[in-house]
Amino acid sequence: MNNIGTNLVGMGSLRGREDNDYYATPPESTLALLEKEIFEGTILEPCCGEGHISEVLKRSGHNVISNDLINRGYGESFKDFLQEDFQKVDNIVTNPPFKFAKEFIEKSLEIAEKKVAMFCKIQLLEGVQRKQLFEETPLKAVYVFSKRQNPLRNGNALDENGKKWSSTMCFAWFVWERGYQGEPAVRWI
């Protein structure tokens, strides 16, 4: 195995990818979003996992509908967000599987009537198809983390040795707002 290539994308050379790309969002990452953005109305979390984002939103007073493709013991429904129908909601806040981020953004923009917030690698900004997506959608802000965020592998806060996870990847919240016009703002959190 080429250790250099796997380290560049943020994976250790000894570990493969988690099943179904399950890298849960640390609570402090969601709290940082809530310090920057106000969400009015219901929020759908379509990749809720074990409720890492949903629980922070609920504790902050939001009405949250939680869904995931996989039943991990949390959520009201277990539907494939990309393949099945969902009712309109006010907002969507999620950490999508990175390989399907563009598709999650497009679907979210179809059903969210106010805002969409995606926790993704800053690398999401790269790519010809994504450039077109960003030019054609109301991207309002990109909130780049100045401190490394360490997604929770398989939903766990600690590795098998009891240490916190460490990541070489840079993350940001990407926020779209219906009706927003103009260039997106880049901010640091």
C-alpha positions in Angstrom: 0.0 0.0 0.0 1.3 3.5 -0.8 1.4 5.3 2.5 2.0 8.7 0.9 -1.3 8.6 -1.1 -3.5 7.5 1.8 -2.0 10.1 4.1 -2.7 12.9 1.7 -6.4 12.2 1.7 -6.5 12.1 5.5 -6.5 8.4 6.1 -4.0 6.5 8.1 -2.0 3.8 6.2 -3.3 1.1 8.5 -7.0 1.8 8.3 -9.4 1.6 5.4 -12.6 3.6 5.0 -15.4 3.1 7.5 -18.5 1.2 6.2 -20.9 3.6 4.5 -18.5 6.4 5.1 -19.7 6.8 8.7 -17.6 9.7 10.1 -19.8 11.4 12.6 -19.6 15.1 13.3 -18.1 16.2 16.6 -20.6 18.3 18.7 -18.3 21.3 18.8 -18.5 21.4 15.0 -22.3 21.8 15.0 -22.1 24.3 17.9 -19.7 26.4 15.8 -22.3 26.5 12.9 -25.0 27.6 15.3 -22.9 30.5 16.4 -22.8 31.8 12.8 -26.2 30.8 11.4 -29.8 31.0 12.6 -32.2 28.3 11.5 -35.9 29.0 11.7 -38.4 26.2 11.4 -37.9 22.4 11.1 -34.5 20.9 10.3 -34.1 17.6 8.5 -30.9 15.7 9.3 -30.9 13.0 6.5 -27.6 11.3 7.6 -28.2 11.3 11.3 -26.1 8.3 12.3 -26.3 8.1 16.0 -27.6 11.6 16.4 -24.4 13.6 16.7 -25.7 16.6 14.8 -29.4 16.1 15.7 -28.8 16.1 19.4 -26.9 19.3 19.3 -29.6 20.9 17.3 -32.4 19.6 19.6 -30.5 20.8 22.7 -30.4 24.3 21.0 -34.2 24.3 20.8 -34.7 23.2 17.2 -37.3 20.8 15.9 -35.3 18.1 14.1 -36.4 15.2 11.9 -33.7 12.5 11.9 -33.2 10.0 9.1 -30.4 7.7 8.0 -29.9 5.0 5.4 -28.7 2.7 8.2 -30.5 2.1 11.5 -27.9 2.8 14.1 -30.5 3.1 16.9 -31.3 6.7 16.3 -33.8 8.4 14.0 -37.4 8.4 13.0 -36.9 6.9 9.5 -34.3 4.8 7.6 -34.7 5.8 4.0 -32.2 6.4 1.2 -32.1 10.2 1.0 -31.0 10.2 -2.6 -33.4 7.5 -3.9 -36.6 8.1 -1.9 -39.1 11.0 -1.6 -38.9 13.4 1.3 -41.4 16.1 2.2 -40.4 19.7 2.0 -38.7 21.0 5.1 -37.5 24.4 6.2 -33.8 23.5 6.6 -31.4 20.6 6.1 -28.2 20.3 8.2 -26.0 17.2 7.6 -22.6 15.6 7.1 -23.1 13.7 3.9 -20.9 10.9 2.6 -18.3 12.9 0.8 -18.4 10.8 -2.4 -22.1 11.8 -2.7 -21.8 15.4 -1.4 -22.8 16.9 -4.7 -25.9 14.7 -5.0 -26.9 15.5 -1.4 -26.6 19.2 -2.0 -28.7 19.0 -5.1 -31.4 16.9 -3.4 -31.3 19.1 -0.3 -31.8 22.3 -2.4 -34.9 20.7 -4.0 -36.6 20.1 -0.6 -35.3 22.7 1.8 -37.3 26.0 1.7 -34.9 28.1 3.7 -31.3 26.9 4.3 -29.0 23.9 3.6 -25.8 23.4 5.7 -23.3 20.7 4.8 -20.3 19.7 6.9 -17.7 18.7 4.2 -14.1 18.7 3.5 -12.8 22.0 2.1 -11.9 19.9 -1.0 -15.6 20.1 -2.0 -14.6 23.5 -3.6 -12.6 21.6 -6.2 -13.9 20.2 -9.4 -15.5 21.3 -12.7 -18.9 19.8 -11.9 -18.9 21.3 -8.4 -17.8 24.7 -9.8 -21.0 24.7 -11.9 -23.0 23.6 -8.9 -21.7 26.5 -6.9 -22.3 29.0 -9.7 -25.9 27.9 -10.2 -27.0 27.6 -6.5 -27.4 30.2 -3.7 -24.2 29.4 -1.8 -24.2 32.1 0.9 -21.2 31.2 3.1 -18.3 28.8 3.6 -17.3 28.6 7.3 -13.7 27.2 7.4 -12.5 25.7 10.6 -9.3 27.3 11.8 -8.8 24.4 14.2 -8.8 20.8 12.9 -12.1 19.0 13.3 -11.7 15.3 13.9 -14.7 13.3 12.6 -15.7 10.4 14.8 -14.8 7.2 12.9 -17.8 4.8 13.0 -19.4 7.3 15.5 -16.8 6.7 18.2 -15.0 9.7 19.9 -11.9 7.6 20.7 -9.8 5.1 18.8 -9.1 1.5 20.0 -6.3 2.8 22.3 -8.6 5.4 24.0 -7.1 8.4 22.1 -9.1 11.1 20.4 -9.1 10.8 16.6 -6.8 12.9 14.6 -7.4 14.1 11.1 -5.2 15.8 8.4 -8.3 17.1 6.6 -9.7 20.6 6.6 -13.4 20.9 7.1 -15.9 23.7 6.6 -19.7 24.3 6.8 -21.1 25.1 3.4 -24.4 27.1 3.7 -27.0 27.8 1.0 -29.9 30.1 1.6 -32.9 30.3 -0.6 -33.1 33.7 -2.3 -29.5 34.6 -1.6 -27.8 36.5 -4.4 -24.2 37.5 -4.7 -20.9 35.9 -4.1 -20.5 33.6 -1.1 -18.6 34.8 1.9 -15.7 32.9 3.3 -15.4 33.1 7.0 -13.3 31.4 9.6 -14.6 29.7 12.8 
